[in-house]
Amino acid sequence: MFYYVYILENKQDGTWYTGFTENIKQRIKDHNSGKGGKTTKQKSDWKIIYCEAYLNKQDAIGRERFLKSGSGKKYLNKQLKNYLEK
């Protein structure tokens, strides 16, 4: 079993959402159908722009926390530099 940390981008306004799940395909469907987290329920049309897979659940949860932090956001901006320049 894998545990996924992912970043979604809203196609309408470009906002990002960082999450964690065991079933990435279902979770994205949930976000787009209004069954996702509190933040994503308010909008639709999310697309995945970044994903990491982990074998250990606690490692994935720790990574999600990091990516939501200031240092994590700087890391993502560096990792997604080419995507963000589009």
Backbone as CSV, one residue per row, in Angstrom:
resi,resn,N_x,N_y,N_z,CA_x,CA_y,CA_z,C_x,C_y,C_z
1,MET,0.846,-1.187,0.000,0.000,0.000,0.000,0.881,1.236,0.000
2,PHE,0.450,2.227,-0.755,1.153,3.503,-0.802,0.300,4.591,-0.160
3,TYR,0.982,5.598,0.322,0.346,6.783,0.887,0.843,7.968,0.063
4,TYR,-0.068,8.806,-0.362,0.261,9.878,-1.295,0.095,11.254,-0.662
5,VAL,1.057,12.104,-0.940,0.972,13.521,-0.619,0.857,14.215,-1.970
6,TYR,-0.094,15.103,-2.107,-0.363,15.680,-3.422,-0.681,17.163,-3.326
7,ILE,-0.480,17.832,-4.453,-0.839,19.237,-4.580,-1.843,19.345,-5.720
8,LEU,-2.962,19.974,-5.445,-3.953,20.258,-6.474,-3.925,21.750,-6.763
9,GLU,-4.228,22.077,-8.009,-4.364,23.479,-8.390,-5.758,23.688,-8.948
10,ASN,-6.389,24.761,-8.510,-7.707,25.085,-9.034,-7.543,25.737,-10.393
11,LYS,-8.203,25.189,-11.406,-8.058,25.691,-12.772,-8.660,27.081,-12.948
12,GLN,-9.584,27.458,-12.077,-10.248,28.752,-12.221,-9.426,29.904,-11.658
13,ASP,-8.865,29.729,-10.455,-8.158,30.856,-9.834,-6.704,30.563,-9.461
14,GLY,-6.230,29.348,-9.730,-4.827,29.024,-9.502,-4.443,28.730,-8.066
15,THR,-5.422,28.666,-7.145,-5.087,28.350,-5.757,-4.648,26.901,-5.644
16,TRP,-3.837,26.618,-4.618,-3.323,25.271,-4.383,-3.954,24.661,-3.140
17,TYR,-4.026,23.337,-3.153,-4.478,22.572,-1.994,-3.490,21.423,-1.799
18,THR,-3.011,21.247,-0.595,-2.088,20.156,-0.264,-2.843,19.128,0.567
19,GLY,-2.727,17.861,0.179,-3.442,16.814,0.895,-2.671,15.513,0.980
20,PHE,-3.270,14.550,1.657,-2.710,13.222,1.905,-3.823,12.205,1.719
21,THR,-3.522,11.074,1.100,-4.539,10.042,0.884,-3.896,8.686,0.634
22,GLU,-4.704,7.647,0.727,-4.277,6.296,0.359,-4.748,5.947,-1.056
23,ASN,-5.744,6.689,-1.568,-6.290,6.410,-2.896,-6.347,7.723,-3.685
24,ILE,-5.302,7.988,-4.426,-5.164,9.288,-5.093,-6.250,9.541,-6.139
25,LYS,-6.583,8.541,-6.937,-7.598,8.735,-7.983,-8.960,9.070,-7.377
26,GLN,-9.344,8.334,-6.346,-10.638,8.579,-5.711,-10.660,9.928,-5.008
27,ARG,-9.550,10.278,-4.394,-9.497,11.547,-3.657,-9.655,12.740,-4.594
28,ILE,-9.041,12.680,-5.764,-9.187,13.777,-6.726,-10.632,13.854,-7.213
29,LYS,-11.248,12.691,-7.451,-12.674,12.680,-7.827,-13.514,13.319,-6.725
30,ASP,-13.191,12.979,-5.477,-13.921,13.552,-4.336,-13.796,15.074,-4.310
31,HIS,-12.590,15.566,-4.487,-12.380,17.024,-4.479,-13.192,17.700,-5.582
32,ASN,-13.212,17.110,-6.751,-13.912,17.721,-7.880,-15.423,17.572,-7.817
33,SER,-15.906,16.673,-6.970,-17.358,16.504,-6.848,-17.917,17.145,-5.578
34,GLY,-17.080,17.913,-4.871,-17.550,18.599,-3.670,-17.509,17.767,-2.414
35,LYS,-16.893,16.583,-2.462,-16.798,15.719,-1.287,-15.427,15.816,-0.619
36,GLY,-14.592,16.730,-1.087,-13.234,16.854,-0.568,-13.191,17.616,0.739
37,GLY,-12.035,18.170,1.031,-11.846,18.945,2.248,-12.643,20.234,2.232
38,LYS,-12.679,20.887,3.381,-13.441,22.125,3.527,-13.025,23.165,2.478
39,THR,-11.744,23.264,2.222,-11.224,24.239,1.267,-11.666,23.928,-0.149
40,THR,-11.615,22.657,-0.540,-11.913,22.304,-1.931,-13.409,22.181,-2.208
41,LYS,-14.226,22.057,-1.191,-15.678,21.982,-1.391,-16.226,23.266,-1.998
42,GLN,-15.555,24.366,-1.701,-16.037,25.674,-2.141,-15.791,25.929,-3.622
43,LYS,-14.924,25.098,-4.233,-14.570,25.274,-5.639,-14.617,23.919,-6.336
44,SER,-14.587,23.963,-7.646,-14.488,22.719,-8.413,-13.388,22.886,-9.443
45,ASP,-13.177,21.886,-10.242,-12.197,21.934,-11.322,-10.756,21.972,-10.800
46,TRP,-10.406,20.966,-10.000,-9.059,20.812,-9.471,-8.269,19.860,-10.346
47,LYS,-6.965,20.129,-10.498,-6.089,19.207,-11.218,-4.843,18.967,-10.371
48,ILE,-4.306,17.768,-10.490,-3.109,17.428,-9.728,-1.885,17.993,-10.447
49,ILE,-1.015,18.657,-9.669,0.197,19.207,-10.268,1.462,18.635,-9.628
50,TYR,1.314,17.903,-8.505,2.478,17.348,-7.821,2.015,16.195,-6.944
51,CYS,2.847,15.147,-6.881,2.494,13.982,-6.065,3.756,13.248,-5.637
52,GLU,3.756,12.760,-4.414,4.822,11.905,-3.891,4.165,10.691,-3.252
53,ALA,4.810,9.527,-3.361,4.280,8.293,-2.777,5.214,7.814,-1.668
54,TYR,4.621,7.300,-0.597,5.367,6.801,0.554,4.860,5.421,0.943
55,LEU,5.756,4.620,1.496,5.387,3.295,1.989,4.883,3.360,3.426
56,ASN,5.276,4.397,4.150,4.912,4.542,5.549,3.970,5.730,5.731
57,LYS,2.865,5.496,6.401,1.840,6.528,6.584,2.377,7.735,7.344
58,GLN,3.143,7.502,8.398,3.666,8.620,9.193,4.641,9.477,8.394
59,ASP,5.411,8.845,7.503,6.306,9.610,6.633,5.503,10.534,5.724
60,ALA,4.413,10.034,5.178,3.562,10.837,4.288,2.915,11.994,5.050
61,ILE,2.439,11.723,6.246,1.814,12.768,7.061,2.834,13.850,7.414
62,GLY,4.041,13.439,7.753,5.104,14.401,8.051,5.448,15.251,6.838
63,ARG,5.477,14.621,5.677,5.781,15.351,4.440,4.675,16.358,4.111
64,GLU,3.429,15.951,4.319,2.312,16.871,4.080,2.450,18.102,4.975
65,ARG,2.761,17.888,6.245,2.943,19.010,7.168,4.057,19.938,6.693
66,PHE,5.171,19.324,6.248,6.290,20.133,5.760,5.877,20.962,4.547
67,LEU,5.201,20.350,3.575,4.828,21.064,2.358,3.853,22.200,2.622
68,LYS,3.122,22.131,3.725,2.195,23.203,4.090,2.901,24.339,4.835
69,SER,4.146,24.123,5.242,4.903,25.135,5.987,5.538,26.137,5.021
70,GLY,6.082,27.189,5.555,6.760,28.186,4.737,7.930,27.599,3.959
71,SER,8.740,26.775,4.629,9.871,26.136,3.949,9.389,25.170,2.879
72,GLY,8.302,24.485,3.157,7.736,23.545,2.191,7.206,24.251,0.952
73,LYS,6.595,25.394,1.150,6.083,26.170,0.010,7.231,26.681,-0.855
74,LYS,8.340,27.081,-0.209,9.524,27.500,-0.965,10.074,26.318,-1.768
75,TYR,10.101,25.140,-1.140,10.565,23.928,-1.824,9.710,23.648,-3.057
76,LEU,8.398,23.714,-2.900,7.494,23.448,-4.029,7.678,24.463,-5.153
77,ASN,7.843,25.711,-4.807,8.058,26.730,-5.839,9.330,26.444,-6.626
78,LYS,10.340,25.915,-5.939,11.588,25.560,-6.617,11.388,24.309,-7.479
79,GLN,10.701,23.312,-6.955,10.470,22.062,-7.677,9.586,22.269,-8.907
80,LEU,8.638,23.169,-8.805,7.673,23.396,-9.878,8.000,24.639,-10.698
81,LYS,9.256,25.056,-10.654,9.687,26.280,-11.337,9.240,26.311,-12.794
82,ASN,9.493,25.255,-13.536,9.141,25.226,-14.965,7.625,25.268,-15.169
83,TYR,6.893,24.580,-14.321,5.425,24.586,-14.418,4.896,25.999,-14.145
84,LEU,5.448,26.650,-13.145,4.965,27.974,-12.743,5.308,29.060,-13.761
85,GLU,6.301,28.813,-14.606,6.690,29.798,-15.609,5.817,29.752,-16.853
86,LYS,4.885,28.829,-16.918,4.045,28.669,-18.119,3.270,29.912,-18.479
